[in-house]
Amino acid sequence: MDAMAVTLSNTLCEPDMPISKKIAMPIAFAVFQAAMPVAGYFGGTLIAPAIEAYAGIVSLVILAFVGGKMIFEAVRELREPEACSATKLSFATIFFESIATSIDAFVVGVSLAASGANIVMYGLSIGLTTLACCFAVLIIGRRLGERFGSHAQIAGGIVLIFIGLKAFFG
């Protein structure tokens, strides 16, 4: 759900996003959502306590920064339309958002190791579901972004901050 919300937020922020980023975003989210439980399954028992202790704060910091920046840029654009345009999403931002939204999946992988689950099937299932959902949200977000402009960017920033708060407070 977090990857879908972040995809929506990004698309609201930049409805005219280049096709390369439209493709990269769902793929990045899907890869991290699939890989983190597998990583947790195989190596997580050694470092799970450290990851678990800081997962919420890391997610909050990354998502609050990105969300705050989106809100700041949108408000600035509303006040001075000719002074700036909507912040363009970078591949680095997509990378960090992918990490932030998948940290909790690492801990899930640790839990699955204890149950003896088939982690490859879980990872593939999670990744493919994330990919399909994020591509679907791209279509919805683009239309909303075109219609609501900077107001949609503000809403998207708020969504990112709330996702970060949810991760922090559990």
VMD Tcl script that builds the backbone (N, CA, C; Angstrom):
set m [mol new atoms 510]
animate dup $m
set s [atomselect $m all]
$s set {name element resname resid chain x y z} {
  {N N MET 1 A 0.818 -1.201 0.000}
  {CA C MET 1 A 0.000 0.000 0.000}
  {C C MET 1 A 0.858 1.260 0.000}
  {N N ASP 2 A 1.975 1.244 0.730}
  {CA C ASP 2 A 2.833 2.423 0.774}
  {C C ASP 2 A 3.399 2.744 -0.606}
  {N N ALA 3 A 3.832 1.741 -1.330}
  {CA C ALA 3 A 4.390 1.963 -2.671}
  {C C ALA 3 A 3.336 2.568 -3.598}
  {N N MET 4 A 2.097 2.119 -3.476}
  {CA C MET 4 A 1.018 2.686 -4.284}
  {C C MET 4 A 0.780 4.143 -3.925}
  {N N ALA 5 A 0.758 4.450 -2.633}
  {CA C ALA 5 A 0.521 5.822 -2.192}
  {C C ALA 5 A 1.644 6.747 -2.651}
  {N N VAL 6 A 2.875 6.277 -2.583}
  {CA C VAL 6 A 4.005 7.098 -3.020}
  {C C VAL 6 A 3.970 7.271 -4.540}
  {N N THR 7 A 3.610 6.234 -5.269}
  {CA C THR 7 A 3.459 6.349 -6.723}
  {C C THR 7 A 2.403 7.389 -7.059}
  {N N LEU 8 A 1.282 7.336 -6.370}
  {CA C LEU 8 A 0.222 8.318 -6.585}
  {C C LEU 8 A 0.723 9.719 -6.269}
  {N N SER 9 A 1.394 9.856 -5.149}
  {CA C SER 9 A 1.915 11.150 -4.743}
  {C C SER 9 A 2.882 11.709 -5.787}
  {N N ASN 10 A 3.799 10.882 -6.254}
  {CA C ASN 10 A 4.765 11.324 -7.266}
  {C C ASN 10 A 4.076 11.731 -8.559}
  {N N THR 11 A 3.062 10.987 -8.938}
  {CA C THR 11 A 2.362 11.261 -10.182}
  {C C THR 11 A 1.508 12.515 -10.065}
  {N N LEU 12 A 0.962 12.764 -8.885}
  {CA C LEU 12 A 0.230 14.004 -8.658}
  {C C LEU 12 A 1.170 15.194 -8.777}
  {N N CYS 13 A 2.366 15.013 -8.273}
  {CA C CYS 13 A 3.364 16.068 -8.283}
  {C C CYS 13 A 3.828 16.389 -9.700}
  {N N GLU 14 A 3.940 15.377 -10.527}
  {CA C GLU 14 A 4.499 15.556 -11.870}
  {C C GLU 14 A 3.671 14.796 -12.901}
  {N N PRO 15 A 2.497 15.336 -13.271}
  {CA C PRO 15 A 1.626 14.617 -14.197}
  {C C PRO 15 A 2.238 14.416 -15.583}
  {N N ASP 16 A 3.191 15.264 -15.967}
  {CA C ASP 16 A 3.840 15.124 -17.277}
  {C C ASP 16 A 5.187 14.402 -17.170}
  {N N MET 17 A 5.294 13.513 -16.205}
  {CA C MET 17 A 6.516 12.759 -15.946}
  {C C MET 17 A 6.975 12.022 -17.210}
  {N N PRO 18 A 8.281 12.042 -17.495}
  {CA C PRO 18 A 8.790 11.305 -18.661}
  {C C PRO 18 A 8.520 9.805 -18.536}
  {N N ILE 19 A 8.387 9.161 -19.671}
  {CA C ILE 19 A 8.075 7.731 -19.699}
  {C C ILE 19 A 9.136 6.908 -18.978}
  {N N SER 20 A 10.386 7.337 -19.034}
  {CA C SER 20 A 11.455 6.588 -18.359}
  {C C SER 20 A 11.206 6.508 -16.857}
  {N N LYS 21 A 10.722 7.580 -16.275}
  {CA C LYS 21 A 10.435 7.578 -14.835}
  {C C LYS 21 A 9.125 6.854 -14.538}
  {N N LYS 22 A 8.173 6.940 -15.460}
  {CA C LYS 22 A 6.917 6.207 -15.280}
  {C C LYS 22 A 7.158 4.703 -15.255}
  {N N ILE 23 A 8.144 4.265 -15.995}
  {CA C ILE 23 A 8.482 2.841 -16.005}
  {C C ILE 23 A 9.381 2.493 -14.821}
  {N N ALA 24 A 10.348 3.369 -14.537}
  {CA C ALA 24 A 11.315 3.098 -13.461}
  {C C ALA 24 A 10.660 3.036 -12.086}
  {N N MET 25 A 9.690 3.901 -11.843}
  {CA C MET 25 A 9.091 3.984 -10.509}
  {C C MET 25 A 8.411 2.674 -10.088}
  {N N PRO 26 A 7.457 2.135 -10.842}
  {CA C PRO 26 A 6.845 0.868 -10.425}
  {C C PRO 26 A 7.844 -0.281 -10.362}
  {N N ILE 27 A 8.800 -0.289 -11.293}
  {CA C ILE 27 A 9.798 -1.360 -11.279}
  {C C ILE 27 A 10.656 -1.271 -10.025}
  {N N ALA 28 A 11.104 -0.067 -9.679}
  {CA C ALA 28 A 11.933 0.094 -8.474}
  {C C ALA 28 A 11.168 -0.329 -7.226}
  {N N PHE 29 A 9.916 0.117 -7.110}
  {CA C PHE 29 A 9.122 -0.272 -5.941}
  {C C PHE 29 A 8.930 -1.783 -5.900}
  {N N ALA 30 A 8.638 -2.384 -7.048}
  {CA C ALA 30 A 8.409 -3.833 -7.101}
  {C C ALA 30 A 9.670 -4.611 -6.746}
  {N N VAL 31 A 10.805 -4.180 -7.273}
  {CA C VAL 31 A 12.061 -4.881 -6.990}
  {C C VAL 31 A 12.379 -4.825 -5.496}
  {N N PHE 32 A 12.259 -3.648 -4.900}
  {CA C PHE 32 A 12.566 -3.540 -3.473}
  {C C PHE 32 A 11.540 -4.275 -2.617}
  {N N GLN 33 A 10.260 -4.202 -2.993}
  {CA C GLN 33 A 9.235 -4.919 -2.229}
  {C C GLN 33 A 9.441 -6.426 -2.320}
  {N N ALA 34 A 9.957 -6.915 -3.440}
  {CA C ALA 34 A 10.227 -8.348 -3.595}
  {C C ALA 34 A 11.535 -8.757 -2.929}
  {N N ALA 35 A 12.541 -7.908 -3.032}
  {CA C ALA 35 A 13.875 -8.267 -2.538}
  {C C ALA 35 A 14.011 -8.170 -1.018}
  {N N MET 36 A 13.352 -7.221 -0.411}
  {CA C MET 36 A 13.532 -7.028 1.032}
  {C C MET 36 A 13.073 -8.222 1.864}
  {N N PRO 37 A 11.920 -8.838 1.588}
  {CA C PRO 37 A 11.567 -10.018 2.375}
  {C C PRO 37 A 12.557 -11.168 2.165}
  {N N VAL 38 A 13.064 -11.292 0.935}
  {CA C VAL 38 A 14.050 -12.339 0.658}
  {C C VAL 38 A 15.328 -12.064 1.445}
  {N N ALA 39 A 15.761 -10.807 1.450}
  {CA C ALA 39 A 16.954 -10.438 2.221}
  {C C ALA 39 A 16.731 -10.684 3.708}
  {N N GLY 40 A 15.555 -10.328 4.185}
  {CA C GLY 40 A 15.231 -10.571 5.588}
  {C C GLY 40 A 15.194 -12.049 5.921}
  {N N TYR 41 A 14.690 -12.834 5.005}
  {CA C TYR 41 A 14.591 -14.283 5.191}
  {C C TYR 41 A 15.972 -14.907 5.344}
  {N N PHE 42 A 16.895 -14.529 4.465}
  {CA C PHE 42 A 18.211 -15.171 4.454}
  {C C PHE 42 A 19.234 -14.529 5.383}
  {N N GLY 43 A 19.192 -13.237 5.567}
  {CA C GLY 43 A 20.227 -12.608 6.375}
  {C C GLY 43 A 19.721 -11.801 7.538}
  {N N GLY 44 A 18.437 -11.737 7.641}
  {CA C GLY 44 A 17.846 -10.839 8.612}
  {C C GLY 44 A 17.988 -11.210 10.058}
  {N N THR 45 A 18.118 -12.468 10.341}
  {CA C THR 45 A 18.180 -12.849 11.752}
  {C C THR 45 A 19.404 -12.257 12.435}
  {N N LEU 46 A 20.442 -11.957 11.658}
  {CA C LEU 46 A 21.647 -11.371 12.234}
  {C C LEU 46 A 21.489 -9.882 12.523}
  {N N ILE 47 A 20.824 -9.172 11.611}
  {CA C ILE 47 A 20.736 -7.725 11.779}
  {C C ILE 47 A 19.312 -7.210 11.987}
  {N N ALA 48 A 18.355 -8.100 12.096}
  {CA C ALA 48 A 16.957 -7.689 12.259}
  {C C ALA 48 A 16.734 -6.750 13.438}
  {N N PRO 49 A 17.325 -6.998 14.617}
  {CA C PRO 49 A 17.075 -6.074 15.726}
  {C C PRO 49 A 17.501 -4.634 15.419}
  {N N ALA 50 A 18.623 -4.461 14.743}
  {CA C ALA 50 A 19.085 -3.113 14.401}
  {C C ALA 50 A 18.175 -2.468 13.365}
  {N N ILE 51 A 17.802 -3.231 12.350}
  {CA C ILE 51 A 16.913 -2.716 11.302}
  {C C ILE 51 A 15.563 -2.354 11.902}
  {N N GLU 52 A 15.036 -3.249 12.709}
  {CA C GLU 52 A 13.722 -3.040 13.312}
  {C C GLU 52 A 13.722 -1.796 14.193}
  {N N ALA 53 A 14.819 -1.579 14.901}
  {CA C ALA 53 A 14.905 -0.443 15.818}
  {C C ALA 53 A 14.891 0.891 15.081}
  {N N TYR 54 A 15.444 0.945 13.879}
  {CA C TYR 54 A 15.571 2.217 13.168}
  {C C TYR 54 A 14.707 2.332 11.917}
  {N N ALA 55 A 13.968 1.307 11.568}
  {CA C ALA 55 A 13.179 1.318 10.330}
  {C C ALA 55 A 12.192 2.473 10.292}
  {N N GLY 56 A 11.496 2.700 11.371}
  {CA C GLY 56 A 10.494 3.757 11.403}
  {C C GLY 56 A 11.089 5.137 11.230}
  {N N ILE 57 A 12.182 5.406 11.922}
  {CA C ILE 57 A 12.785 6.738 11.844}
  {C C ILE 57 A 13.404 6.980 10.472}
  {N N VAL 58 A 14.023 5.954 9.882}
  {CA C VAL 58 A 14.610 6.107 8.545}
  {C C VAL 58 A 13.508 6.409 7.526}
  {N N SER 59 A 12.416 5.665 7.581}
  {CA C SER 59 A 11.293 5.911 6.672}
  {C C SER 59 A 10.718 7.302 6.877}
  {N N LEU 60 A 10.540 7.699 8.134}
  {CA C LEU 60 A 9.990 9.020 8.431}
  {C C LEU 60 A 10.882 10.121 7.874}
  {N N VAL 61 A 12.166 10.047 8.113}
  {CA C VAL 61 A 13.082 11.098 7.661}
  {C C VAL 61 A 13.059 11.219 6.136}
  {N N ILE 62 A 13.175 10.100 5.439}
  {CA C ILE 62 A 13.205 10.147 3.972}
  {C C ILE 62 A 11.888 10.683 3.419}
  {N N LEU 63 A 10.776 10.122 3.867}
  {CA C LEU 63 A 9.480 10.512 3.309}
  {C C LEU 63 A 9.059 11.911 3.738}
  {N N ALA 64 A 9.390 12.320 4.963}
  {CA C ALA 64 A 9.068 13.680 5.404}
  {C C ALA 64 A 9.883 14.701 4.616}
  {N N PHE 65 A 11.134 14.384 4.337}
  {CA C PHE 65 A 11.959 15.298 3.543}
  {C C PHE 65 A 11.383 15.466 2.137}
  {N N VAL 66 A 11.101 14.353 1.478}
  {CA C VAL 66 A 10.567 14.414 0.114}
  {C C VAL 66 A 9.194 15.088 0.114}
  {N N GLY 67 A 8.327 14.713 1.054}
  {CA C GLY 67 A 6.997 15.315 1.137}
  {C C GLY 67 A 7.053 16.796 1.452}
  {N N GLY 68 A 7.912 17.173 2.389}
  {CA C GLY 68 A 8.066 18.586 2.740}
  {C C GLY 68 A 8.566 19.403 1.567}
  {N N LYS 69 A 9.489 18.849 0.815}
  {CA C LYS 69 A 10.009 19.537 -0.365}
  {C C LYS 69 A 8.908 19.725 -1.404}
  {N N MET 70 A 8.070 18.701 -1.585}
  {CA C MET 70 A 6.960 18.810 -2.531}
  {C C MET 70 A 6.002 19.922 -2.120}
  {N N ILE 71 A 5.665 19.969 -0.836}
  {CA C ILE 71 A 4.743 20.995 -0.339}
  {C C ILE 71 A 5.353 22.381 -0.518}
  {N N PHE 72 A 6.619 22.530 -0.135}
  {CA C PHE 72 A 7.308 23.814 -0.256}
  {C C PHE 72 A 7.290 24.307 -1.701}
  {N N GLU 73 A 7.646 23.434 -2.644}
  {CA C GLU 73 A 7.680 23.818 -4.055}
  {C C GLU 73 A 6.287 24.167 -4.577}
  {N N ALA 74 A 5.277 23.425 -4.160}
  {CA C ALA 74 A 3.912 23.689 -4.625}
  {C C ALA 74 A 3.403 25.022 -4.101}
  {N N VAL 75 A 3.657 25.306 -2.829}
  {CA C VAL 75 A 3.224 26.584 -2.246}
  {C C VAL 75 A 3.957 27.730 -2.935}
  {N N ARG 76 A 5.247 27.549 -3.176}
  {CA C ARG 76 A 6.020 28.585 -3.865}
  {C C ARG 76 A 5.469 28.814 -5.270}
  {N N GLU 77 A 5.091 27.744 -5.946}
  {CA C GLU 77 A 4.530 27.881 -7.290}
  {C C GLU 77 A 3.175 28.580 -7.258}
  {N N LEU 78 A 2.361 28.302 -6.234}
  {CA C LEU 78 A 1.064 28.977 -6.117}
  {C C LEU 78 A 1.242 30.475 -5.899}
  {N N ARG 79 A 2.261 30.846 -5.115}
  {CA C ARG 79 A 2.513 32.267 -4.830}
  {C C ARG 79 A 3.174 32.975 -6.004}
  {N N GLU 80 A 4.082 32.290 -6.681}
  {CA C GLU 80 A 4.839 32.876 -7.785}
  {C C GLU 80 A 4.829 31.909 -8.969}
  {N N PRO 81 A 3.726 31.844 -9.712}
  {CA C PRO 81 A 3.599 30.848 -10.775}
  {C C PRO 81 A 4.715 30.914 -11.819}
  {N N GLU 82 A 5.203 32.123 -12.100}
  {CA C GLU 82 A 6.239 32.243 -13.117}
  {C C GLU 82 A 7.640 31.961 -12.573}
  {N N ALA 83 A 7.797 31.944 -11.258}
  {CA C ALA 83 A 9.127 31.813 -10.651}
  {C C ALA 83 A 9.655 30.388 -10.675}
  {N N CYS 84 A 8.792 29.427 -10.606}
  {CA C CYS 84 A 9.282 28.048 -10.582}
  {C C CYS 84 A 8.217 27.113 -11.131}
  {N N SER 85 A 8.644 25.946 -11.457}
  {CA C SER 85 A 7.703 24.915 -11.887}
  {C C SER 85 A 7.769 23.780 -10.886}
  {N N ALA 86 A 6.871 22.843 -11.011}
  {CA C ALA 86 A 6.836 21.716 -10.073}
  {C C ALA 86 A 8.182 21.003 -10.056}
  {N N THR 87 A 8.577 20.580 -8.890}
  {CA C THR 87 A 9.827 19.850 -8.743}
  {C C THR 87 A 9.760 18.571 -9.558}
  {N N LYS 88 A 10.801 18.316 -10.310}
  {CA C LYS 88 A 10.854 17.105 -11.119}
  {C C LYS 88 A 11.419 15.962 -10.282}
  {N N LEU 89 A 10.796 14.840 -10.398}
  {CA C LEU 89 A 11.191 13.642 -9.665}
  {C C LEU 89 A 12.502 13.108 -10.231}
  {N N SER 90 A 13.465 12.841 -9.368}
  {CA C SER 90 A 14.749 12.301 -9.824}
  {C C SER 90 A 14.782 10.787 -9.610}
  {N N PHE 91 A 15.699 10.132 -10.315}
  {CA C PHE 91 A 15.872 8.695 -10.125}
  {C C PHE 91 A 16.398 8.402 -8.721}
  {N N ALA 92 A 17.193 9.314 -8.168}
  {CA C ALA 92 A 17.684 9.136 -6.795}
  {C C ALA 92 A 16.526 9.159 -5.807}
  {N N THR 93 A 15.567 10.051 -6.025}
  {CA C THR 93 A 14.397 10.113 -5.148}
  {C C THR 93 A 13.596 8.821 -5.240}
  {N N ILE 94 A 13.411 8.316 -6.447}
  {CA C ILE 94 A 12.702 7.041 -6.623}
  {C C ILE 94 A 13.418 5.934 -5.858}
  {N N PHE 95 A 14.738 5.910 -5.939}
  {CA C PHE 95 A 15.537 4.903 -5.236}
  {C C PHE 95 A 15.308 4.986 -3.726}
  {N N PHE 96 A 15.412 6.189 -3.163}
  {CA C PHE 96 A 15.248 6.331 -1.716}
  {C C PHE 96 A 13.813 6.064 -1.271}
  {N N GLU 97 A 12.844 6.451 -2.081}
  {CA C GLU 97 A 11.454 6.127 -1.757}
  {C C GLU 97 A 11.237 4.614 -1.773}
  {N N SER 98 A 11.879 3.931 -2.701}
  {CA C SER 98 A 11.759 2.472 -2.777}
  {C C SER 98 A 12.296 1.811 -1.518}
  {N N ILE 99 A 13.407 2.314 -1.030}
  {CA C ILE 99 A 13.966 1.794 0.221}
  {C C ILE 99 A 13.027 2.097 1.384}
  {N N ALA 100 A 12.600 3.358 1.475}
  {CA C ALA 100 A 11.769 3.781 2.611}
  {C C ALA 100 A 10.465 3.005 2.700}
  {N N THR 101 A 9.875 2.681 1.553}
  {CA C THR 101 A 8.588 1.979 1.579}
  {C C THR 101 A 8.730 0.470 1.727}
  {N N SER 102 A 9.964 -0.040 1.671}
  {CA C SER 102 A 10.132 -1.497 1.739}
  {C C SER 102 A 10.906 -1.981 2.961}
  {N N ILE 103 A 11.307 -1.080 3.832}
  {CA C ILE 103 A 12.074 -1.493 5.013}
  {C C ILE 103 A 11.279 -2.482 5.869}
  {N N ASP 104 A 9.995 -2.227 6.027}
  {CA C ASP 104 A 9.183 -3.132 6.844}
  {C C ASP 104 A 9.078 -4.528 6.220}
  {N N ALA 105 A 9.234 -4.626 4.903}
  {CA C ALA 105 A 9.203 -5.936 4.241}
  {C C ALA 105 A 10.407 -6.789 4.643}
  {N N PHE 106 A 11.507 -6.149 4.996}
  {CA C PHE 106 A 12.685 -6.873 5.480}
  {C C PHE 106 A 12.334 -7.633 6.755}
  {N N VAL 107 A 11.659 -6.949 7.666}
  {CA C VAL 107 A 11.266 -7.557 8.936}
  {C C VAL 107 A 10.267 -8.689 8.697}
  {N N VAL 108 A 9.385 -8.511 7.712}
  {CA C VAL 108 A 8.451 -9.582 7.351}
  {C C VAL 108 A 9.226 -10.815 6.904}
  {N N GLY 109 A 10.298 -10.617 6.150}
  {CA C GLY 109 A 11.129 -11.735 5.712}
  {C C GLY 109 A 11.746 -12.491 6.873}
  {N N VAL 110 A 12.157 -11.772 7.905}
  {CA C VAL 110 A 12.700 -12.421 9.107}
  {C C VAL 110 A 11.622 -13.300 9.732}
  {N N SER 111 A 10.410 -12.789 9.810}
  {CA C SER 111 A 9.298 -13.560 10.375}
  {C C SER 111 A 8.998 -14.800 9.543}
  {N N LEU 112 A 9.055 -14.654 8.227}
  {CA C LEU 112 A 8.780 -15.791 7.349}
  {C C LEU 112 A 9.845 -16.873 7.477}
  {N N ALA 113 A 11.072 -16.482 7.799}
  {CA C ALA 113 A 12.141 -17.471 7.988}
  {C C ALA 113 A 11.803 -18.403 9.142}
  {N N ALA 114 A 11.222 -17.846 10.180}
  {CA C ALA 114 A 10.854 -18.656 11.343}
  {C C ALA 114 A 9.744 -19.651 11.009}
  {N N SER 115 A 8.908 -19.306 10.033}
  {CA C SER 115 A 7.796 -20.191 9.680}
  {C C SER 115 A 8.169 -21.218 8.618}
  {N N GLY 116 A 9.332 -21.069 7.999}
  {CA C GLY 116 A 9.741 -22.002 6.958}
  {C C GLY 116 A 8.995 -21.811 5.652}
  {N N ALA 117 A 8.464 -20.629 5.428}
  {CA C ALA 117 A 7.680 -20.341 4.226}
  {C C ALA 117 A 8.552 -20.379 2.970}
  {N N ASN 118 A 7.913 -20.550 1.824}
  {CA C ASN 118 A 8.602 -20.519 0.536}
  {C C ASN 118 A 8.833 -19.056 0.161}
  {N N ILE 119 A 9.992 -18.536 0.517}
  {CA C ILE 119 A 10.264 -17.108 0.371}
  {C C ILE 119 A 10.325 -16.666 -1.089}
  {N N VAL 120 A 10.745 -17.528 -1.981}
  {CA C VAL 120 A 10.814 -17.160 -3.395}
  {C C VAL 120 A 9.412 -16.852 -3.919}
  {N N MET 121 A 8.451 -17.692 -3.584}
  {CA C MET 121 A 7.069 -17.453 -4.018}
  {C C MET 121 A 6.498 -16.189 -3.378}
  {N N TYR 122 A 6.780 -15.992 -2.093}
  {CA C TYR 122 A 6.324 -14.770 -1.424}
  {C C TYR 122 A 6.927 -13.539 -2.094}
  {N N GLY 123 A 8.227 -13.567 -2.334}
  {CA C GLY 123 A 8.904 -12.430 -2.959}
  {C C GLY 123 A 8.353 -12.118 -4.336}
  {N N LEU 124 A 8.190 -13.148 -5.164}
  {CA C LEU 124 A 7.630 -12.950 -6.502}
  {C C LEU 124 A 6.210 -12.408 -6.442}
  {N N SER 125 A 5.418 -12.969 -5.563}
  {CA C SER 125 A 4.034 -12.528 -5.417}
  {C C SER 125 A 3.956 -11.065 -4.983}
  {N N ILE 126 A 4.748 -10.714 -3.994}
  {CA C ILE 126 A 4.764 -9.330 -3.499}
  {C C ILE 126 A 5.243 -8.382 -4.598}
  {N N GLY 127 A 6.311 -8.757 -5.287}
  {CA C GLY 127 A 6.861 -7.905 -6.340}
  {C C GLY 127 A 5.905 -7.699 -7.500}
  {N N LEU 128 A 5.289 -8.775 -7.975}
  {CA C LEU 128 A 4.361 -8.665 -9.103}
  {C C LEU 128 A 3.104 -7.882 -8.733}
  {N N THR 129 A 2.618 -8.084 -7.521}
  {CA C THR 129 A 1.451 -7.330 -7.062}
  {C C THR 129 A 1.776 -5.845 -6.968}
  {N N THR 130 A 2.934 -5.527 -6.410}
  {CA C THR 130 A 3.361 -4.130 -6.304}
  {C C THR 130 A 3.490 -3.506 -7.688}
  {N N LEU 131 A 4.097 -4.230 -8.613}
  {CA C LEU 131 A 4.274 -3.733 -9.974}
  {C C LEU 131 A 2.927 -3.409 -10.622}
  {N N ALA 132 A 1.995 -4.336 -10.552}
  {CA C ALA 132 A 0.676 -4.134 -11.166}
  {C C ALA 132 A -0.069 -2.968 -10.525}
  {N N CYS 133 A -0.050 -2.907 -9.212}
  {CA C CYS 133 A -0.769 -1.836 -8.507}
  {C C CYS 133 A -0.164 -0.466 -8.798}
  {N N CYS 134 A 1.152 -0.382 -8.821}
  {CA C CYS 134 A 1.803 0.906 -9.073}
  {C C CYS 134 A 1.563 1.386 -10.501}
  {N N PHE 135 A 1.561 0.476 -11.473}
  {CA C PHE 135 A 1.249 0.879 -12.843}
  {C C PHE 135 A -0.194 1.380 -12.942}
  {N N ALA 136 A -1.120 0.723 -12.251}
  {CA C ALA 136 A -2.519 1.166 -12.260}
  {C C ALA 136 A -2.655 2.556 -11.650}
  {N N VAL 137 A -1.926 2.792 -10.577}
  {CA C VAL 137 A -1.994 4.087 -9.894}
  {C C VAL 137 A -1.390 5.202 -10.753}
  {N N LEU 138 A -0.433 4.875 -11.599}
  {CA C LEU 138 A 0.147 5.885 -12.499}
  {C C LEU 138 A -0.927 6.545 -13.354}
  {N N ILE 139 A -1.834 5.753 -13.861}
  {CA C ILE 139 A -2.895 6.272 -14.726}
  {C C ILE 139 A -3.809 7.206 -13.943}
  {N N ILE 140 A -4.205 6.772 -12.765}
  {CA C ILE 140 A -5.091 7.579 -11.920}
  {C C ILE 140 A -4.400 8.872 -11.504}
  {N N GLY 141 A -3.168 8.764 -11.049}
  {CA C GLY 141 A -2.436 9.928 -10.557}
  {C C GLY 141 A -2.193 10.972 -11.622}
  {N N ARG 142 A -1.902 10.546 -12.830}
  {CA C ARG 142 A -1.663 11.489 -13.920}
  {C C ARG 142 A -2.905 12.333 -14.187}
  {N N ARG 143 A -4.040 11.686 -14.222}
  {CA C ARG 143 A -5.293 12.415 -14.482}
  {C C ARG 143 A -5.615 13.396 -13.356}
  {N N LEU 144 A -5.411 12.955 -12.120}
  {CA C LEU 144 A -5.665 13.851 -10.986}
  {C C LEU 144 A -4.687 15.017 -10.979}
  {N N GLY 145 A -3.424 14.742 -11.279}
  {CA C GLY 145 A -2.404 15.786 -11.305}
  {C C GLY 145 A -2.689 16.838 -12.362}
  {N N GLU 146 A -3.137 16.406 -13.530}
  {CA C GLU 146 A -3.481 17.351 -14.592}
  {C C GLU 146 A -4.653 18.232 -14.176}
  {N N ARG 147 A -5.562 17.661 -13.442}
  {CA C ARG 147 A -6.767 18.394 -13.068}
  {C C ARG 147 A -6.555 19.359 -11.905}
  {N N PHE 148 A -5.742 18.944 -10.921}
  {CA C PHE 148 A -5.630 19.734 -9.699}
  {C C PHE 148 A -4.294 20.448 -9.521}
  {N N GLY 149 A -3.312 20.214 -10.376}
  {CA C GLY 149 A -2.057 20.949 -10.392}
  {C C GLY 149 A -1.329 20.997 -9.059}
  {N N SER 150 A -0.951 22.213 -8.631}
  {CA C SER 150 A -0.163 22.401 -7.406}
  {C C SER 150 A -0.896 21.907 -6.168}
  {N N HIS 151 A -2.213 21.992 -6.175}
  {CA C HIS 151 A -2.976 21.489 -5.027}
  {C C HIS 151 A -2.782 19.977 -4.884}
  {N N ALA 152 A -2.689 19.286 -6.014}
  {CA C ALA 152 A -2.425 17.845 -5.969}
  {C C ALA 152 A -1.020 17.573 -5.445}
  {N N GLN 153 A -0.070 18.444 -5.795}
  {CA C GLN 153 A 1.299 18.285 -5.302}
  {C C GLN 153 A 1.341 18.459 -3.782}
  {N N ILE 154 A 0.604 19.406 -3.257}
  {CA C ILE 154 A 0.530 19.597 -1.800}
  {C C ILE 154 A -0.075 18.355 -1.152}
  {N N ALA 155 A -1.172 17.857 -1.726}
  {CA C ALA 155 A -1.799 16.643 -1.188}
  {C C ALA 155 A -0.827 15.470 -1.235}
  {N N GLY 156 A -0.081 15.350 -2.319}
  {CA C GLY 156 A 0.902 14.275 -2.432}
  {C C GLY 156 A 1.982 14.373 -1.372}
  {N N GLY 157 A 2.455 15.587 -1.103}
  {CA C GLY 157 A 3.453 15.785 -0.051}
  {C C GLY 157 A 2.923 15.406 1.311}
  {N N ILE 158 A 1.684 15.763 1.572}
  {CA C ILE 158 A 1.056 15.412 2.851}
  {C C ILE 158 A 0.935 13.893 2.982}
  {N N VAL 159 A 0.564 13.220 1.893}
  {CA C VAL 159 A 0.466 11.754 1.910}
  {C C VAL 159 A 1.811 11.133 2.273}
  {N N LEU 160 A 2.895 11.620 1.668}
  {CA C LEU 160 A 4.222 11.076 1.976}
  {C C LEU 160 A 4.576 11.264 3.448}
  {N N ILE 161 A 4.283 12.436 3.980}
  {CA C ILE 161 A 4.583 12.691 5.393}
  {C C ILE 161 A 3.774 11.752 6.285}
  {N N PHE 162 A 2.505 11.543 5.967}
  {CA C PHE 162 A 1.686 10.632 6.773}
  {C C PHE 162 A 2.175 9.186 6.686}
  {N N ILE 163 A 2.643 8.771 5.518}
  {CA C ILE 163 A 3.205 7.419 5.401}
  {C C ILE 163 A 4.439 7.298 6.282}
  {N N GLY 164 A 5.278 8.334 6.282}
  {CA C GLY 164 A 6.449 8.337 7.158}
  {C C GLY 164 A 6.065 8.280 8.624}
  {N N LEU 165 A 5.044 9.041 9.010}
  {CA C LEU 165 A 4.570 9.013 10.402}
  {C C LEU 165 A 4.011 7.641 10.765}
  {N N LYS 166 A 3.283 7.035 9.823}
  {CA C LYS 166 A 2.748 5.688 10.068}
  {C C LYS 166 A 3.881 4.694 10.300}
  {N N ALA 167 A 4.926 4.800 9.494}
  {CA C ALA 167 A 6.076 3.901 9.660}
  {C C ALA 167 A 6.762 4.136 11.002}
  {N N PHE 168 A 6.846 5.394 11.408}
  {CA C PHE 168 A 7.525 5.728 12.658}
  {C C PHE 168 A 6.745 5.254 13.884}
  {N N PHE 169 A 5.447 5.500 13.875}
  {CA C PHE 169 A 4.632 5.154 15.039}
  {C C PHE 169 A 4.086 3.732 14.990}
  {N N GLY 170 A 4.335 3.045 13.884}
  {CA C GLY 170 A 3.925 1.641 13.779}
  {C C GLY 170 A 2.527 1.528 13.385}
}
mol reanalyze $m
mol bondsrecalc $m
mol representation Tube
mol addrep $m
